[in-house]
């Protein structure tokens, strides 16, 4: 056992695993040997093997915080996030700060700022002089619009560790909120130039781009956004090849081919309760519209959850199977959808608004499962949309990876919106169009039109949505914008970048004309 420990201390993981396994051949349930074998396997990328060893270690020595934490790491890497959350919390509850830190990191990656802040607050109760936890808490508080507290914890992190990059990036975002673009670029530029973390470097270049954009230097802003995207694309090449996924361009093409050939007239109607689906291409104003709707007393909004696709994974990936679904299969999908929704929000007598822009890809699934559903379709000038997508830092998947390259972003817009308009023409779903430009120019008129479409009375509180938005955890790149008063500076932004957009303008100008821009 001493040899295994020595190898592990020297980070010779292969030898540590081999020595621990030699002990396990004689004592298969030995907690320490299983722990060492599990940690070594984890470091070597053998995650399933690591999980098995760490499970045995936990069974032999229940409640050991280091074992629980390592097991949580294995579960997180395997995508078993609910179990990872449980294990990290148990580890933290037993006094290991790494448990709360890892839980905070997991929640931050999931976009759950409230849960992130709670995890790091618990970490700081164990050790208040922990720079990592102060920085993680600062980042979460900034997303929750608690600027003064965020600034305080970022300062504490930097006092403890002057090189803490998360704290510097948080201060950069706070400077952007204050309109201090020079300070924002100073903090973010420092990280961009010295960090060894490609992810932090990409985030930093993105903030530099935001600062230069706000300062009016379009050419240098575009260069910064392009550098951020180059880094992220180099890290996420695998998503470009994930053609089996429904959000991938080839998945969108499969759905479009299905819609083109299918006869929808025999598809039955239904009186089953249905949500309202708020769809559109990303960066078309869906988050702003969702915040307005969330201020209505009879509506409950779900933000950016894949409840629909996750309830029907088989048909989402294979649209031709939609045509052969029987009543029992349709009812099963409905039931699973509502189970997922009710696990997240209290529905009661309220009308549910399911806001996920790229559910536009699944309009045929909506027609099959919720034929009575009303559709809110968000539109915006295609040139502003694609530019904005290129400038944002999204969580990367088979859809969002397209936005890291300007040509791919424009092609994806063409692919998705061609499907969306074809569905609007062929499916017979009730659709109400909401243009971002109209929301900016006539908020009350848009709010009245939407409530009339939904069969609700207009409520003046919808015009004061900002107050409600400040209290919510908004899990989209628009989080910082939608808590500001409605502004017009995003209208026609593409004109400042006309030179940089030249390669994609012929396609986007066609779409602008088609949509009436």
C-alpha positions in Angstrom: 0.0 0.0 0.0 2.9 2.4 0.8 4.2 1.9 -2.8 0.8 2.8 -4.2 0.6 5.9 -2.1 4.2 6.9 -3.1 3.4 6.5 -6.8 0.2 8.6 -6.4 2.1 11.3 -4.6 4.6 11.4 -7.5 1.7 11.6 -10.0 2.8 8.3 -11.5 -0.8 7.2 -11.9 -0.3 4.1 -14.0 2.1 2.7 -11.3 -0.2 3.8 -8.5 -3.1 2.0 -10.1 -1.1 -1.1 -10.7 0.2 -1.3 -7.1 -3.3 -0.7 -5.7 -4.8 -3.4 -7.9 -2.1 -5.8 -6.6 -3.5 -5.1 -3.1 -7.1 -5.5 -4.3 -6.4 -9.0 -5.7 -5.8 -10.1 -2.1 -8.3 -7.7 -0.4 -10.9 -6.7 -2.9 -12.9 -4.5 -0.5 -9.9 -2.6 0.9 -11.1 1.1 1.1 -7.7 2.7 0.7 -6.6 0.6 -2.2 -9.9 1.2 -4.0 -9.6 4.9 -3.4 -6.0 5.0 -4.8 -7.0 2.9 -7.8 -10.1 5.1 -8.4 -8.1 8.4 -8.2 -5.4 7.0 -10.5 -8.0 5.8 -13.0 -9.7 9.1 -12.9 -6.5 11.0 -13.6 -5.8 8.5 -16.5 -9.2 9.2 -18.0 -10.6 5.7 -17.2 -13.7 7.3 -15.6 -16.0 4.3 -15.5 -13.3 2.2 -13.8 -12.6 5.0 -11.4 -16.3 5.1 -10.5 -16.4 1.4 -9.8 -13.3 1.6 -7.5 -14.6 4.6 -5.7 -18.0 3.0 -5.1 -16.2 0.1 -3.5 -14.2 2.5 -1.4 -17.3 4.3 -0.2 -19.0 1.0 0.6 -16.0 -0.1 2.7 -15.5 3.3 4.4 -18.9 5.1 4.2 -18.9 8.9 4.5 -15.2 9.6 3.9 -15.3 13.1 2.3 -12.3 12.7 0.0 -13.8 9.5 -1.4 -17.2 11.1 -1.9 -15.6 14.1 -3.6 -13.6 11.9 -6.0 -16.7 9.8 -6.8 -18.6 13.1 -7.5 -15.9 14.1 -10.0 -16.3 10.7 -11.7 -20.1 11.1 -11.9 -19.8 14.6 -13.2 -17.5 13.5 -16.0 -19.9 10.7 -16.9 -22.7 13.2 -17.1 -24.5 11.9 -14.0 -25.0 15.4 -12.7 -27.7 14.7 -10.1 -25.6 12.1 -8.4 -22.5 14.3 -8.7 -24.4 17.1 -6.9 -25.4 14.7 -4.1 -21.9 13.5 -3.6 -20.3 16.9 -3.7 -22.8 18.1 -1.1 -22.2 15.1 1.2 -18.4 15.7 0.9 -18.8 19.4 1.8 -21.2 18.6 4.7 -18.4 16.4 6.1 -16.0 19.4 6.1 -14.1 19.1 2.8 -14.1 22.5 1.0 -13.4 20.8 -2.3 -16.9 19.3 -2.2 -18.5 22.7 -2.1 -16.1 24.1 -4.6 -16.8 21.3 -7.1 -20.5 21.7 -6.5 -20.2 25.5 -7.2 -18.3 24.8 -10.4 -20.8 22.2 -11.6 -23.7 24.6 -10.9 -21.9 27.5 -12.7 -21.3 25.3 -15.7 -25.1 24.5 -15.7 -25.9 28.2 -15.5 -27.5 27.9 -12.1 -26.2 31.1 -10.5 -28.4 30.8 -7.3 -27.2 27.3 -6.6 -23.6 28.3 -7.5 -23.7 31.2 -4.9 -25.1 28.9 -2.2 -22.3 26.3 -2.8 -19.5 28.9 -2.6 -21.1 30.5 0.5 -20.9 27.1 2.2 -17.3 26.7 1.1 -16.5 30.1 2.7 -18.1 29.0 6.0 -15.5 26.3 6.1 -12.6 28.5 5.1 -13.2 32.2 4.6 -9.7 32.9 3.3 -10.3 30.8 0.2 -9.7 32.9 -3.0 -11.3 30.3 -5.3 -14.6 30.4 -3.4 -14.6 34.2 -3.2 -14.0 34.4 -6.9 -16.7 31.8 -7.7 -19.2 33.6 -5.5 -18.4 36.9 -7.1 -19.0 35.5 -10.5 -22.4 34.1 -9.5 -23.4 37.3 -7.7 -22.6 39.4 -10.8 -24.9 37.2 -12.9 -27.6 37.7 -10.2 -27.2 41.4 -10.6 -25.8 41.9 -7.1 -23.0 44.2 -8.2 -21.8 45.5 -4.9 -21.5 42.1 -3.3 -19.9 40.7 -6.4 -17.3 43.5 -6.4 -16.6 42.9 -2.7 -16.0 39.2 -3.1 -13.9 39.7 -6.3 -11.7 42.2 -4.3 -11.3 39.6 -1.5 -10.3 37.0 -4.0 -7.6 39.2 -5.5 -6.4 40.3 -2.1 -5.8 36.6 -1.4 -4.6 35.7 -4.9 -3.7 38.7 -7.1 -3.6 36.4 -10.2 -7.1 35.0 -9.7 -8.6 35.1 -13.3 -12.2 34.5 -12.4 -12.2 37.5 -10.1 -10.6 39.7 -12.8 -13.1 38.6 -15.4 -15.9 39.3 -12.9 -14.6 42.8 -12.4 -14.4 43.2 -16.1 -18.1 42.3 -16.5 -18.9 44.7 -13.6 -17.0 47.5 -15.4 -19.1 46.8 -18.5 -22.3 47.1 -16.5 -21.0 50.5 -15.3 -20.1 51.6 -18.8 -16.4 51.8 -18.0 -15.1 50.1 -21.1 -11.4 51.0 -20.5 -11.4 49.3 -17.1 -13.2 46.3 -18.6 -10.6 45.9 -21.3 -7.8 46.4 -18.7 -9.0 43.5 -16.5 -10.0 41.2 -19.4 -7.0 42.0 -21.5 -4.7 41.1 -18.6 -6.3 37.7 -18.4 -6.3 37.2 -22.2 -2.6 37.9 -22.5 -1.3 35.8 -19.6 -3.7 32.9 -18.8 -2.8 29.3 -19.5 -6.5 28.4 -19.6 -7.9 28.4 -23.1 -11.5 28.8 -21.8 -10.6 31.8 -19.6 -8.7 33.2 -22.6 -11.7 32.9 -24.8 -14.0 34.5 -22.2 -11.5 37.3 -21.7 -11.2 38.1 -25.5 -15.0 38.1 -25.6 -15.2 40.8 -22.9 -12.5 42.7 -24.7 -14.7 42.5 -27.8 -17.7 43.8 -25.8 -15.7 46.7 -24.5 -14.4 47.7 -28.0 -17.8 47.3 -29.4 -19.3 49.6 -26.8 -16.4 52.0 -27.4 -17.3 52.2 -31.1 -14.2 50.4 -32.5 -15.9 47.8 -34.7 -12.8 46.5 -36.5 -10.9 45.8 -33.2 -14.0 44.4 -31.5 -14.6 42.0 -34.4 -10.9 40.9 -34.1 -11.3 40.2 -30.4 -14.5 38.2 -31.0 -12.9 36.3 -33.8 -9.9 35.3 -31.5 -12.3 34.2 -28.7 -14.2 32.0 -31.3 -11.0 30.6 -32.8 -10.0 29.4 -29.3 -13.4 27.9 -28.6 -13.6 26.2 -32.0 -10.2 24.6 -31.5 -11.5 23.1 -28.2 -14.9 22.0 -29.6 -14.2 20.4 -33.0 -16.0 17.2 -32.1 -19.4 19.1 -32.0 -19.0 19.9 -35.7 -19.1 16.2 -36.5 -22.1 15.3 -34.3 -24.4 14.8 -37.3 -26.6 12.3 -35.4 -27.9 15.0 -33.1 -31.1 16.8 -34.1 -29.6 20.3 -33.5 -26.7 19.6 -35.9 -27.2 21.1 -39.4 -27.7 17.6 -40.8 -30.3 16.9 -38.1 -32.1 20.1 -39.1 -31.9 19.0 -42.7 -33.5 15.6 -41.8 -36.4 17.4 -40.1 -36.9 19.7 -43.1 -36.9 16.7 -45.6 -39.5 15.1 -43.4 -41.7 18.2 -43.4 -41.4 18.6 -47.2 -42.7 15.1 -47.9 -45.2 14.4 -45.0 -48.9 14.8 -45.4 -50.0 16.5 -42.1 -53.8 16.5 -42.8 -54.4 13.1 -41.2 -52.6 14.1 -38.0 -55.2 14.2 -35.3 -56.1 17.3 -33.2 -56.3 17.1 -29.4 -57.8 19.0 -26.5 -55.0 18.0 -24.2 -53.5 20.9 -22.2 -50.6 22.4 -24.1 -47.9 25.0 -23.3 -47.2 28.0 -25.3 -43.9 27.6 -27.2 -41.7 30.7 -27.6 -39.3 29.9 -30.4 -37.0 31.6 -32.9 -33.4 31.8 -33.9 -31.1 32.5 -31.0 -30.4 36.2 -30.3 -33.8 37.2 -31.8 -35.2 38.7 -28.7 -36.7 35.6 -27.0 -35.2 36.4 -23.6 -36.5 39.9 -23.6 -40.0 38.7 -24.6 -39.8 36.0 -21.9 -39.1 38.5 -19.2 -42.1 40.6 -20.3 -44.3 37.5 -20.2 -42.9 36.5 -16.8 -44.3 39.7 -15.4 -47.9 38.6 -16.2 -49.7 37.1 -13.2 -51.3 34.2 -15.2 -48.1 33.0 -16.9 -45.2 30.9 -15.7 -42.2 30.8 -18.0 -39.6 28.1 -18.4 -36.2 29.3 -19.6 -34.0 27.3 -22.0 -34.7 23.7 -20.9 -34.8 20.9 -23.3 -37.9 19.3 -21.8 -39.6 18.7 -25.2 -36.7 17.0 -26.9 -35.7 15.1 -23.8 -39.2 13.7 -23.6 -39.0 12.3 -27.1 -35.4 11.6 -27.8 -36.1 8.9 -30.3 -38.4 10.9 -32.6 -36.4 14.1 -32.1 -33.4 12.4 -33.7 -35.4 10.4 -36.2 -38.3 12.6 -37.4 -39.7 10.0 -39.8 -40.9 8.1 -36.7 -43.2 11.0 -35.9 -45.7 9.8 -38.5 -46.0 6.4 -36.9 -46.5 7.4 -33.3 -49.7 5.8 -31.9 -51.9 7.4 -29.2 -50.1 5.6 -26.4 -46.7 6.8 -27.5 -48.0 10.4 -27.9 -49.6 10.3 -24.4 -46.3 8.9 -23.0 -44.4 11.8 -24.5 -46.9 14.3 -23.1 -46.7 12.7 -19.7 -43.0 12.8 -19.6 -42.9 16.4 -20.7 -45.3 17.6 -18.0 -43.4 15.5 -15.4 -40.2 17.4 -16.3 -42.0 20.8 -16.3 -43.6 20.2 -12.9 -40.3 19.0 -11.4 -39.0 22.5 -12.2 -41.8 24.9 -11.6 -45.1 25.0 -9.8 -47.7 25.1 -12.7 -51.0 25.4 -10.8 -53.6 27.2 -12.9 -51.0 29.2 -14.8 -50.4 29.0 -18.5 -46.9 27.6 -19.2 -44.6 29.4 -21.7 -41.8 27.1 -22.8 -39.0 29.4 -24.1 -36.3 27.6 -26.0 -35.4 29.3 -29.3 -34.3 26.2 -31.1 -37.5 24.4 -30.4 -38.3 25.9 -33.8 -36.6 22.8 -35.1 -39.1 20.6 -33.3 -42.3 22.3 -34.5 -43.3 19.0 -36.2 -42.9 17.3 -32.8 -45.0 20.0 -31.2 -47.7 19.6 -33.9 -47.8 15.8 -33.2 -47.8 15.9 -29.4 -49.4 19.3 -28.6 -51.5 20.0 -31.7 -53.3 22.8 -29.8 -50.2 24.6 -28.8 -49.8 28.3 -29.6 -46.5 29.4 -31.0 -44.8 32.7 -30.4 -42.2 33.3 -33.1 -39.5 35.8 -32.4 -37.9 37.5 -35.4 -35.1 40.1 -35.8 -33.1 41.5 -38.6 -31.1 38.4 -39.8 -27.9 40.5 -40.1 -28.1 41.6 -36.5 -29.0 38.1 -35.4 -26.0 36.4 -37.0 -23.6 39.1 -35.9 -24.9 38.9 -32.3 -24.5 35.1 -32.3 -20.9 35.4 -33.5 -20.3 37.9 -30.6 -21.7 35.8 -27.7 -20.1 33.2 -25.5 -22.6 30.3 -25.5 -22.4 26.9 -23.8 -21.1 24.8 -26.7 -23.2 22.0 -28.3 -23.9 20.9 -31.8 -25.9 24.1 -32.5 -23.9 26.8 -30.7 -20.6 25.6 -32.2 -21.9 26.8 -35.5 -21.7 30.4 -34.2 -17.9 30.3 -33.7 -17.5 30.8 -37.5 -19.3 33.5 -39.4 -19.9 31.4 -42.4 -21.2 28.5 -40.4 -23.4 30.8 -38.4 -25.1 32.3 -41.5 -25.5 28.8 -43.0 -27.1 27.6 -39.8 -29.5 30.6 -39.8 -30.5 29.7 -43.4 -31.0 26.1 -42.5 -33.0 26.6 -39.3 -35.2 29.5 -40.6 -36.0 27.7 -43.8 -37.3 24.8 -41.7 -39.2 27.2 -39.4 -41.0 29.0 -42.2 -41.8 25.7 -44.0 -43.3 24.5 -40.7 -45.3 27.6 -40.4 -46.7 27.1 -43.9 -47.4 23.4 -43.6 -48.3 22.4 -40.0 -51.3 24.6 -39.4 -50.2 25.7 -35.9 -51.4 29.1 -34.6 -48.4 31.4 -34.8 -48.0 35.0 -33.5 -45.0 36.8 -34.8 -43.1 39.2 -32.5 -40.3 41.3 -33.9 -37.5 42.5 -31.7 -37.6 45.9 -33.4 -41.3 46.2 -32.5 -40.6 45.4 -28.8 -38.0 48.2 -28.7 -40.3 50.7 -30.5 -43.7 49.8 -29.0 -43.4 47.6 -25.9 -47.0 48.1 -24.8 -48.4 47.5 -28.3 -46.4 44.2 -28.5 -47.4 43.1 -25.0 -51.1 43.8 -25.8 -50.9 41.8 -29.0 -49.2 38.8 -27.3 -51.8 38.7 -24.5 -54.6 39.0 -26.9 -53.2 36.0 -28.9 -52.9 34.0 -25.7 -56.5 34.9 -24.6 -55.3 36.9 -21.6 -55.9 40.5 -20.4 -53.0 42.9 -20.7 -51.4 43.8 -17.4 -49.5 47.1 -16.9 -46.9 45.2 -14.9 -45.6 43.7 -18.1 -44.1 47.0 -18.9 -42.1 47.0 -15.6 -40.5 43.6 -16.4 -37.1 44.8 -15.4 -37.9 44.8 -11.7 -39.0 41.1 -11.9 -36.0 40.2 -14.1 -33.5 41.6 -11.5 -34.8 38.9 -9.1 -34.5 36.0 -11.5 -31.6 33.7 -12.5 -31.5 34.2 -16.3 -29.5 31.5 -17.9 -28.7 33.1 -21.3 -26.1 35.4 -22.7 -28.8 38.1 -22.6 -28.9 38.1 -18.8 -27.0 41.4 -18.5 -29.0 43.2 -21.2 -32.6 42.3 -20.2 -32.2 43.9 -16.7 -31.6 47.2 -18.4 -34.3 49.5 -19.6 -35.3 48.7 -23.2 -32.7 50.3 -25.5 -32.3 50.8 -29.2 -28.5 50.6 -29.6 -28.8 47.0 -30.8 -31.0 48.0 -33.8 -29.1 47.9 -37.0 -25.8 47.1 -35.3 -24.7 45.1 -38.3 -24.1 48.3 -40.3 -21.1 49.1 -38.2 -19.7 45.7 -39.1 -20.6 45.7 -42.7 -17.0 45.3 -43.9 -16.5 42.2 -41.6 -19.9 40.8 -42.6 -19.2 41.0 -46.4 -18.7 37.2 -46.9 -22.2 36.4 -45.5 -24.2 39.5 -46.5 -25.5 38.1 -49.8 -27.2 35.3 -48.0 -28.4 37.4 -45.0 -29.6 40.2 -47.3 -31.8 37.7 -49.0 -33.3 36.7 -45.7 -33.7 40.3 -44.6 -35.8 40.9 -47.8 -37.8 37.7 -47.3 -38.7 38.7 -43.7 -39.5 42.3 -44.6 -36.3 44.1 -43.4 
